[in-house]
Amino acid sequence: MILSRFGSRLGLRAFSSGTSSDVISVVQENEHVAHIKLNRPNKLNTFTLDMWTSLKSELERLGDDPKCRAIVLSGEGKVFCAGIDLAGGMGEIIKVIQNDDIEIGRKARLLRRFIGHVQDCFTAVEKCPKPVIAAVHSHCIGAGIDLITACDIRFASQCSNFSIKEVDVGLAADVGTLNRIQKVVGNDSWTREIAMTARDFGVDEALKFGLISRIYPSKKETVAGAVSLAKTIAEKSPIAVQGTKINLNYSRDHTIDESLEYIKTWNMSQLLSTDLINSATAVMSKQKATFEDV
């Protein structure tokens, strides 16, 4: 019974094309900038299965929306994200783990399916062709680190603190942090230190090692800075911006030779876009270029 009930919750579910849910809200900052907000402030924006799935749905919707050119990601309330809701987010999976009526091989496959589903929800940030800018404030713990390491750019307020908390709750982080953070910060020793100790670290240390790229005095200024950057990016050619993100992601995971081959193939079509001509014309006429949605 519990196997079928829990398994059905992991199936693909249809979501409306609306711009908000009980746990994720989306507002438009302008015609081309969307602002996704984690919206469980009373629960410190801790993740549940519904929150993961809703985030993925919104990212896929915005990724397909030609009007959207850049995305800001922030958290409502006092905390950006305090990790996983151990009661609401892990309650059912713990029941499965502890249920001796489920045969162990099938239990393991169910756990694998659950982990894969949650991984896909954060990978949706990375796969979204639109750049995603994280605006962090206060606590960014566990799943919060999983989330921001999948983002393209990370800003944080001076009050922010971070920790990879999973070893303190008896598991290796399996939703993306251990798979991405070394490629984000480029310091293997520091990565292993913070991952194996679960210790807290602040914005100065996060900036020093490259987890974030900018510090602001407050949450309000952090979000404003992220929105301002998103608006600047949204003024650029969407063909160029999206091509840049896709090729940076590809280059990170492949050799230089493979990446050069990939961008040749990419640009053999994308250079035919009118964006290139519009940009050149604007430069020569000393005017601001405008671009069609894509």
N, C-alpha and C positions, 0 to 999 in steps of 0.2 A: 504493500500500500504506500508506504513512505517513498519507496523507490520510484513508483510511477508518478506520484504527486510532485516530488522534487524534480524528477526528470522532465516532466512536462513544463515546469517553470523555466527550464534551460532551453526550451525550443525557441525558434524564431517567432516573435510576436509582432503583430502589426501595430504601428504607432501612427497617430494622426500627423499631418504635416503642420500642426500648430507650432507655436513658438514658446510653449512653456508646459511644464508638468508640475506635479506636487514637489518634486525634488530637484528639478533643473529648470531654470528660467532663462529666457533669451530676450534681450532687448536690442533694438537697432540704435546704434550711436549716430549713424548717418546713413545715407543711401547704400553705402558699400561696406560698412563695419558692423559686425554683429558682436554682441557681448553676452557670452554664456556665463551664468552664475550658478555655482553650487548652492542649492537652496534648502538646506536643512540646518539653519542656524541654531535651532534649539538642541540639535544633536551634534553640534560642532562640525557640521558638514561631513560626518563620517559616512562611508559608502555602504549601501545595501545593494542587493542584486538589482532592484528596480532602478536605483540611481545610476549604476553602471550602464544598464541597458538603455536608459533614457538619454544619458550623455552620448552614447554611441549613435542613437537615432538622430539626435540633433546635429552631431558632427557630420553625419552622412547627408542629412538634409541640406545643411549649409554648404557642404562640399559640392553638391549638385546645383546649388542656387547660383545662377549666373550673376545676380546682383551682388552677392557677397564676395568681397575681395580680401578681407582680413578679419580675424577673430580675436577677441580678448577673452581670457578665461580668469575669473576671480571667484571669491567666495563671499556669500552673504554673512552678516553677523560678525562676531568677535574673532572668529578663527577661519583661516583659509580651508584647512582640512586636517582633522585629527586622526585620520587613518580609516580603518574598517570598523563598522558598527558590529561589535562582537556578539551582540544579542540579535539585532535585526539583520545583520549582514552574514553572520556565520552560524546563526542558530540552527537552521535546517541542515547545513552541512555537518555540523557537530553531531546532530541526531543520526545522520547517515553513518558517520564514523563509528558511533557507539552502538549502532543497531546490529546485533549479532545474528539477526534473522536474514540479513543480506549476505549472500555468498561473497567471499573476499575478492574474487576476480571481478565480479560485477560491481562491487563497491569501489574498487580501484578505478574501473573504467568510468564510473559516474563522477568520481573525484577529478579524473583527467578532463572530462567534459566540462565540468564546472570551471576548472582553472583556465582551460582554453577559451571559454566564453568570456570570462573576466579579462583575460589578456587581450582578446579582440576588442573589447570596449575601450581600452587605453591605446591600443595600436591604431584605433580609428583617428586619434589625434595626429599621429604621425602620417597616416595614409591620407588624411584630408589634404587636398591640393592647396588649400588656402593656408597662409601662415597663421599660427596660433601663438599668441603672446600671453604668458602666464603673469598675473599680478598677485603676488603672494603677500599675505600679512599674517602676523602672529604665528600660530603653530602650522607647520607643514610636516606631517608625520606619516610614516608608513606608506599607505596608498597615495598620500599627497605627493611623496617623492616619486612614486610610480608615475603619477599623472604629469608632473612638471618635467620629468626627464624625457617625456614624449613630445613636449612642446618645442617650438622653434626658438623662442626667446623667453627669458625668465627675468622679471623684475621683482624686487622685494622691498618691503618697508623696513625701516630701521628696527622695528620691534619683532621682526620675524625670527623664528628659530626652527631648526630642522632636525630630523633624526630618522634613520632607517631602523625601525623599531622591531622588525620581525623576529630577530633572535631572542628578544625578551619575551615573546609569546610562543616560542618553541618551534619556529619554522624558518626556512630560508625564503627570502622574498621571492615570490614567483609570478608577479604581475608586471614586471618590466624593469624595476630598478637595477637589479644585478646584471641585466642584459644591456642596459643603455648608459648607466652612469659613467663607466670607464670611457666611453666614447664621447661623453659630454665634457668630463673634467680632465681626462688625459693624465691622471696621476693614480697609478695602480696602488701604490702604498697607502695613500690617503683613503682611497676608495675602500680598501680592505679594512683599514682601521675603523672607519665609521660604520661599515656594514657588520663587522664582527663584534663591536662593542655596544652598538645601539646608542651611543652617547649623543647628547644634544650638541649642536653647533650653531653659531649665529651668523648674521649676514656678512660680517667682515671676513670670516673664514670661508663662507660660501662664495663670496666675491673673489677672494684670493685664489681659490682653486677652480674657479670658472663655472660653478654651478649656476650662478646668476651673473648678469652683466651690468646691473645698475641697482643702486640703493636710493630709496626716497625716504623722507622724514616720517611719513604717515601712510596709512592705508589709502586715504583719499588721494594723496599725491601720487601714490604708486599706480592706482587705477587710472588716474588722469594721464600719467605718463605713458601707460600702456595704450590707452585709447588714442592719445596724440600720435604715438608711433604707428598704430594701426591705420589711422587716417592718412598719414604720410605714405605708408606702403600702398594704401588703396588708391592713391593718386597715380601710381606708376602703372605701366602696362601690365594687365593681368596675365597676358601671355608670358611676359618676361618673369614676373614674380613667381607664378606657379611653376614655370619651367626651372627656375632657380631652386625652389624647394625640392622638386622631384629629383633634379640632378645632384643636389647636395646630399640627399638621402642615399641615392644610388652610389655616389662616389665614396661615402663613408663606409659602405659595405662591400666595395669591390676594389680591385687594383686600379692604378692610374691608367694603364693601357685599356682595361675594360671600360673605365669611365669615359675616356676620350672617345672610344668607339660609340658608346651610348649617346653622348651629347652630339656627335656627328649625325647620328640617325635622328635624334630628336630635332635638331635645328634644320635639317634638310627640308622639313616641312614648316617649322615654326618661323623660320626667317622669311617665309612667304607671306606672313601676316602683315596687314596694313599698319600694325603698331610700330614697326620699324620705320616705315615711311613717315608716319605721323610724328614720331620722335625727332627724326632728322629735320623735318619741315619746321617743327616748333623751335628747334635750336637755331636754325638759320634765320627765322623770323623773330626770334627773341620773344616768343609767346609760350604760354603753358600748354603742353600737349593734353589732349583728352582722348580717351580710349573707349571702345565699345566693350560691353560686358561679354564674358566668355563662359 
